[in-house]
Amino acid sequence: MSVLANMAHPVTPELVVSLNMSSLMYGIMFASMSIASFTMSPIWGSLSDRYRTRKRFLYFPIIGYGLAQIGFGFSTSPVMIIIFRIIGGGFASSVFTNAIAYIVDETDNKNRGKAIAYYTALSGFGGSLGYLAGGYIGANDYHNAFIFQSIGLIIHAIIIYFFLPESDVKFDKIEKKSTHFIFEIKDDFKKYMPTALGTLLLLVLLTSFSYIAYTTGINYFLKKYLSLNPLQIGYYMALTGIVGMIANVYLTPRVSRRYGDKKSLKYVLLATGITLIILSMMDNLLSPISIIVFLIFIFVISMFKPLLQTMVSNLSKNEHGKIMGLQSSANSVGMVGGSLFAGALLDIYPKVTFVMAAVVFILSYLIIIYSKRLNRSS
């Protein structure tokens, strides 16, 4: 899934430039997808809990996402782009919410961190292959990448339908409430915000803001300021994916086991912020010192997600779909802010985007240090 989901990314700047749209539109179309994900993630998660099936909420939304991507790739106006981004975001949110919930269903607290780290590693590596494949397929005509992606997603959905077994969904039925469960989502956020889980959801939001500001910014930066073509952007993302996979397969589980998830996450966020600030200040990104700092940055930025996801999942009890949905929703809020922030600044002050992303990573580190809720829960 991660290979296919990322195939359009290296050619998306080509779509934006070909339609003579500004970097702000680049941020808006990403934000529109994230808003749909924010709205739909808790709904998909709760539905998969209630119907005790993750599988149905994987294959059906993949088909919807594939069709939405065709519409997006062949859009000719900002309105069309936003509509298809919203549809795509709504469907994609179910896939990523229920994929994590599936893993949580099938693992215990002892093995969950390693499983999520492996999932993140494979997703990151698959995403890099998707960037590379999309850049190659769309090098001459970006439409080709969208066509290939859509067909691949539909085939992927068929494979899931026939070959993926159902997970062991654990869900404690609660007494019926008079309000529709969609409106219970607001109550869920209110319920969890004063707890350790609420603090973790805040961290998900902040780190998502920084991560998306960086990834949105780097794609546009490579295209506009360094004049890289989709294939070259694909090579860059492939490199980051390989480094990230190594980090999450070999480093994250060992660091987590030795120091614990909370302490590991704290210093990973600090290192991510510091290295990103250093990179933002460098003029020659191909110098030996720049390359060393860049590799350290890619290692640490790849590690924070599985550590944070493991901490959230360990507090989910028997409502894995709902909690993973709330996590995806918080993640989407950060994506909206990060993409709009990057889109507004990239044409004017491109480096400020990366500096502010680094500052928010460091702010997340400080929250972990001073949060009494997290200290009590640990």
PLY file of the C-alpha trace (Angstrom):
ply
format ascii 1.0
element vertex 378
property float x
property float y
property float z
element edge 377
property int vertex1
property int vertex2
end_header
0.00 0.00 0.00
2.76 2.47 0.88
4.40 1.95 -2.53
1.18 2.80 -4.33
0.10 5.59 -1.97
3.32 7.52 -2.64
3.57 7.13 -6.39
1.86 10.46 -7.08
4.00 12.51 -4.69
7.06 13.11 -6.92
4.83 14.23 -9.82
2.45 16.39 -7.77
4.79 19.45 -7.94
4.74 18.91 -11.73
0.92 19.08 -11.65
1.02 22.30 -9.61
3.62 23.97 -11.84
1.90 22.87 -15.08
-1.32 24.55 -13.95
0.59 27.72 -12.94
-0.51 27.48 -9.32
1.40 28.96 -6.37
2.99 27.11 -3.46
-0.02 28.14 -1.36
-2.25 25.99 -3.56
0.23 23.16 -3.02
-0.39 23.54 0.71
-4.17 23.95 0.34
-4.64 20.75 -1.64
-2.65 18.81 0.94
-4.62 20.47 3.75
-7.96 19.60 2.14
-6.99 15.93 2.14
-5.92 16.20 5.77
-9.20 17.85 6.81
-11.10 14.92 5.32
-8.78 12.54 7.17
-9.34 14.43 10.43
-13.10 14.08 10.02
-13.21 10.47 8.88
-10.41 8.71 10.82
-12.30 8.34 14.15
-15.45 7.34 12.26
-13.69 4.57 10.32
-11.93 3.40 13.49
-15.16 3.26 15.51
-17.00 1.47 12.69
-14.32 -1.21 12.44
-14.57 -1.71 16.22
-18.35 -1.97 16.19
-18.54 -4.33 13.21
-15.50 -6.28 14.45
-13.74 -6.20 11.10
-10.62 -4.35 9.95
-10.51 -6.12 6.60
-13.70 -4.56 5.22
-12.44 -1.10 6.13
-9.19 -1.75 4.30
-10.16 -3.11 0.87
-13.25 -0.96 0.22
-11.59 2.42 0.98
-8.54 1.45 -1.10
-10.79 1.21 -4.16
-12.31 4.62 -3.34
-8.84 6.13 -2.90
-7.69 4.70 -6.24
-10.62 6.25 -8.10
-10.10 9.59 -6.34
-6.45 9.65 -7.43
-7.42 9.34 -11.08
-9.68 12.36 -10.65
-6.91 14.26 -8.88
-4.29 13.49 -11.52
-6.51 14.66 -14.37
-7.85 17.76 -12.61
-7.64 20.99 -14.58
-8.75 23.54 -11.96
-8.18 24.26 -8.25
-11.80 23.36 -7.43
-11.49 19.90 -9.03
-8.22 19.30 -7.20
-9.69 20.18 -3.80
-12.78 18.00 -4.38
-10.74 14.93 -5.29
-8.26 15.60 -2.48
-11.13 15.59 0.02
-12.54 12.34 -1.38
-9.10 10.72 -1.43
-8.30 11.85 2.10
-11.56 10.46 3.43
-10.92 7.02 1.98
-7.17 6.90 2.71
-7.76 7.69 6.39
-9.58 4.38 6.84
-6.66 2.42 5.42
-3.99 3.94 7.65
-6.21 3.92 10.77
-7.22 0.30 10.43
-3.79 -0.94 9.35
-2.37 0.16 12.70
-5.45 -1.15 14.53
-4.92 -4.52 12.81
-1.36 -4.69 14.16
-2.52 -3.71 17.66
-5.19 -6.45 17.51
-2.59 -9.09 16.71
0.16 -8.11 19.17
0.60 -7.81 22.92
2.28 -4.94 24.77
5.63 -6.74 24.76
5.87 -7.21 20.98
3.80 -4.26 19.81
6.63 -1.73 19.69
8.76 -3.96 17.50
5.81 -4.75 15.21
4.94 -1.06 14.78
8.62 -0.24 14.16
8.77 -2.90 11.44
5.50 -1.61 9.97
6.89 1.94 9.92
10.14 0.70 8.38
8.37 -1.20 5.62
5.97 1.68 5.03
8.84 4.14 4.77
10.81 1.90 2.44
7.71 1.16 0.39
6.98 4.88 0.23
10.49 5.48 -1.10
10.01 2.84 -3.77
6.72 4.51 -4.61
8.47 7.87 -5.00
11.07 6.26 -7.24
8.54 4.34 -9.34
6.23 7.35 -9.62
9.09 9.61 -10.63
10.21 7.13 -13.29
6.73 6.40 -14.66
5.73 10.07 -14.63
9.03 11.49 -15.89
7.66 12.23 -19.39
3.98 12.68 -18.50
2.84 12.98 -14.88
-0.59 11.54 -15.78
1.00 8.11 -16.25
1.93 7.91 -12.57
-1.68 8.54 -11.52
-3.03 5.92 -13.94
-0.55 3.29 -12.75
-1.27 4.17 -9.10
-5.03 3.84 -9.49
-4.87 0.46 -11.25
-2.39 -0.80 -8.65
-4.62 0.27 -5.76
-7.63 -1.57 -7.16
-5.55 -4.75 -7.64
-4.25 -4.34 -4.09
-7.82 -4.15 -2.75
-8.71 -7.38 -4.55
-5.68 -9.14 -3.01
-6.72 -8.00 0.49
-10.29 -9.21 -0.07
-9.21 -12.73 -1.03
-6.07 -13.32 1.02
-5.96 -11.17 4.19
-7.39 -12.98 7.25
-9.53 -11.10 9.74
-7.75 -9.88 12.87
-8.86 -10.67 16.41
-10.85 -7.49 17.03
-11.36 -6.95 20.76
-14.14 -4.52 21.55
-15.99 -4.09 24.82
-19.57 -3.16 24.07
-20.75 -0.19 26.03
-24.29 0.76 26.87
-26.18 2.45 24.08
-26.21 6.22 24.09
-28.99 8.36 22.70
-26.61 10.39 20.52
-25.29 9.00 17.24
-21.79 7.58 17.56
-20.43 10.18 15.11
-21.22 12.88 17.67
-19.55 10.81 20.39
-16.16 11.57 18.79
-16.20 15.09 20.25
-16.97 13.58 23.65
-14.07 11.14 23.23
-11.62 13.99 22.68
-12.99 15.77 25.77
-12.69 12.57 27.76
-9.09 11.85 26.86
-7.54 15.34 26.67
-6.97 15.67 30.46
-5.20 12.28 30.51
-1.81 10.96 29.44
-3.43 9.83 26.19
-4.51 13.44 25.59
-0.92 14.61 25.98
0.20 11.96 23.50
-2.46 13.09 21.02
-1.12 16.65 21.39
2.36 15.33 20.60
0.95 13.52 17.56
-0.52 16.83 16.35
2.67 18.84 16.91
5.05 16.29 15.39
2.70 15.83 12.45
2.76 19.61 11.88
6.57 19.60 11.80
6.91 16.43 9.75
4.44 17.58 7.08
5.91 21.10 6.98
9.27 19.45 6.28
8.05 16.89 3.71
5.75 19.36 1.92
8.52 21.92 1.92
11.29 19.62 0.72
9.30 18.35 -2.28
8.47 21.85 -3.47
11.94 23.15 -2.58
13.65 20.43 -4.64
11.42 21.16 -7.63
11.37 24.96 -7.62
14.71 26.01 -6.13
16.98 23.11 -7.14
15.12 22.35 -10.42
15.03 18.60 -9.84
12.74 16.53 -12.07
10.31 13.90 -10.67
12.82 11.06 -11.15
15.56 12.94 -9.26
13.10 13.71 -6.44
12.30 9.99 -6.46
15.99 9.14 -5.98
16.20 11.54 -3.05
13.14 10.04 -1.35
14.40 6.51 -2.03
17.59 7.33 -0.14
15.66 8.69 2.83
13.43 5.61 2.84
16.37 3.21 2.90
17.98 5.08 5.78
14.64 5.18 7.60
14.11 1.45 7.13
17.53 0.69 8.60
16.75 2.96 11.55
13.41 1.32 12.32
14.46 -2.28 11.77
17.75 -2.20 13.66
17.82 0.91 15.85
14.32 1.77 17.09
13.48 -1.60 18.73
16.89 -1.75 20.46
16.76 1.84 21.72
13.17 1.36 22.91
14.02 -1.86 24.71
17.03 -0.35 26.44
15.73 3.10 27.39
11.94 2.76 27.14
9.59 4.42 24.65
9.20 7.72 26.50
12.88 8.44 27.08
13.76 7.31 23.56
11.08 9.53 22.02
12.23 12.52 24.07
15.79 12.47 22.76
14.78 11.49 19.22
12.61 14.62 19.01
15.41 16.82 20.39
17.93 15.40 17.92
15.46 15.84 15.06
14.92 19.51 15.90
18.60 20.31 16.32
19.75 18.59 13.11
16.97 20.21 11.07
17.97 23.67 12.32
21.60 22.98 11.41
20.60 21.84 7.91
18.44 24.93 7.45
21.44 27.16 8.18
23.77 25.44 5.70
24.31 26.90 2.23
26.18 23.97 0.70
24.01 20.90 1.24
26.51 18.67 -0.62
29.47 19.32 1.71
30.70 16.35 3.79
29.48 17.86 7.09
26.06 18.57 5.55
25.74 14.98 4.37
26.67 13.65 7.83
24.13 15.90 9.55
21.52 14.97 6.94
22.01 11.24 7.54
21.66 11.74 11.31
18.51 13.78 10.68
16.95 11.07 8.49
17.77 8.42 11.08
16.09 10.27 13.96
13.10 11.67 12.06
12.30 8.09 11.01
12.21 6.91 14.61
9.70 9.20 16.33
6.55 7.81 14.68
6.80 4.16 15.82
7.80 5.24 19.33
4.84 7.61 19.60
2.39 5.15 18.01
3.47 2.44 20.45
2.87 4.73 23.43
-0.61 5.61 22.13
-1.53 2.00 21.33
-0.49 0.80 24.79
-3.18 3.07 26.27
-5.92 1.94 23.87
-7.21 -1.00 25.96
-9.94 -2.76 23.92
-10.92 0.13 21.68
-8.01 -0.07 19.27
-9.92 1.17 16.24
-11.33 4.19 18.08
-8.02 5.22 19.66
-6.08 4.73 16.43
-8.78 6.80 14.75
-8.35 9.60 17.28
-4.59 9.41 16.71
-5.09 9.66 12.94
-7.45 12.58 13.49
-4.89 14.45 15.62
-2.28 13.61 13.00
-4.52 15.11 10.32
-4.91 18.39 12.22
-1.12 18.68 12.29
-1.01 17.85 8.57
-3.46 20.65 7.80
-1.43 23.20 9.76
1.92 21.98 8.47
0.91 21.93 4.81
-0.75 25.37 4.91
2.17 26.83 6.85
4.70 25.44 4.37
2.60 26.45 1.37
2.30 30.05 2.60
6.05 30.49 3.17
7.80 28.46 0.48
7.60 31.12 -2.23
8.75 33.87 0.15
10.96 32.47 2.94
11.61 28.80 2.11
14.15 28.17 4.88
11.86 29.59 7.59
9.54 26.62 6.94
12.24 24.19 8.03
13.41 26.28 11.00
9.87 26.50 12.41
9.36 22.77 11.90
12.51 22.20 13.93
11.33 24.54 16.70
8.07 22.59 17.05
10.01 19.31 17.30
11.99 20.82 20.18
8.75 22.10 21.77
7.46 18.50 21.69
10.61 17.42 23.51
9.93 20.01 26.23
6.32 18.85 26.61
7.51 15.32 27.35
9.95 16.62 29.97
7.43 18.78 31.83
4.21 16.79 31.37
3.03 15.51 34.77
0.44 13.28 33.06
3.10 11.38 31.12
5.26 11.12 34.21
2.36 9.57 36.15
1.47 7.14 33.37
5.04 5.93 33.03
0 1
1 2
2 3
3 4
4 5
5 6
6 7
7 8
8 9
9 10
10 11
11 12
12 13
13 14
14 15
15 16
16 17
17 18
18 19
19 20
20 21
21 22
22 23
23 24
24 25
25 26
26 27
27 28
28 29
29 30
30 31
31 32
32 33
33 34
34 35
35 36
36 37
37 38
38 39
39 40
40 41
41 42
42 43
43 44
44 45
45 46
46 47
47 48
48 49
49 50
50 51
51 52
52 53
53 54
54 55
55 56
56 57
57 58
58 59
59 60
60 61
61 62
62 63
63 64
64 65
65 66
66 67
67 68
68 69
69 70
70 71
71 72
72 73
73 74
74 75
75 76
76 77
77 78
78 79
79 80
80 81
81 82
82 83
83 84
84 85
85 86
86 87
87 88
88 89
89 90
90 91
91 92
92 93
93 94
94 95
95 96
96 97
97 98
98 99
99 100
100 101
101 102
102 103
103 104
104 105
105 106
106 107
107 108
108 109
109 110
110 111
111 112
112 113
113 114
114 115
115 116
116 117
117 118
118 119
119 120
120 121
121 122
122 123
123 124
124 125
125 126
126 127
127 128
128 129
129 130
130 131
131 132
132 133
133 134
134 135
135 136
136 137
137 138
138 139
139 140
140 141
141 142
142 143
143 144
144 145
145 146
146 147
147 148
148 149
149 150
150 151
151 152
152 153
153 154
154 155
155 156
156 157
157 158
158 159
159 160
160 161
161 162
162 163
163 164
164 165
165 166
166 167
167 168
168 169
169 170
170 171
171 172
172 173
173 174
174 175
175 176
176 177
177 178
178 179
179 180
180 181
181 182
182 183
183 184
184 185
185 186
186 187
187 188
188 189
189 190
190 191
191 192
192 193
193 194
194 195
195 196
196 197
197 198
198 199
199 200
200 201
201 202
202 203
203 204
204 205
205 206
206 207
207 208
208 209
209 210
210 211
211 212
212 213
213 214
214 215
215 216
216 217
217 218
218 219
219 220
220 221
221 222
222 223
223 224
224 225
225 226
226 227
227 228
228 229
229 230
230 231
231 232
232 233
233 234
234 235
235 236
236 237
237 238
238 239
239 240
240 241
241 242
242 243
243 244
244 245
245 246
246 247
247 248
248 249
249 250
250 251
251 252
252 253
253 254
254 255
255 256
256 257
257 258
258 259
259 260
260 261
261 262
262 263
263 264
264 265
265 266
266 267
267 268
268 269
269 270
270 271
271 272
272 273
273 274
274 275
275 276
276 277
277 278
278 279
279 280
280 281
281 282
282 283
283 284
284 285
285 286
286 287
287 288
288 289
289 290
290 291
291 292
292 293
293 294
294 295
295 296
296 297
297 298
298 299
299 300
300 301
301 302
302 303
303 304
304 305
305 306
306 307
307 308
308 309
309 310
310 311
311 312
312 313
313 314
314 315
315 316
316 317
317 318
318 319
319 320
320 321
321 322
322 323
323 324
324 325
325 326
326 327
327 328
328 329
329 330
330 331
331 332
332 333
333 334
334 335
335 336
336 337
337 338
338 339
339 340
340 341
341 342
342 343
343 344
344 345
345 346
346 347
347 348
348 349
349 350
350 351
351 352
352 353
353 354
354 355
355 356
356 357
357 358
358 359
359 360
360 361
361 362
362 363
363 364
364 365
365 366
366 367
367 368
368 369
369 370
370 371
371 372
372 373
373 374
374 375
375 376
376 377
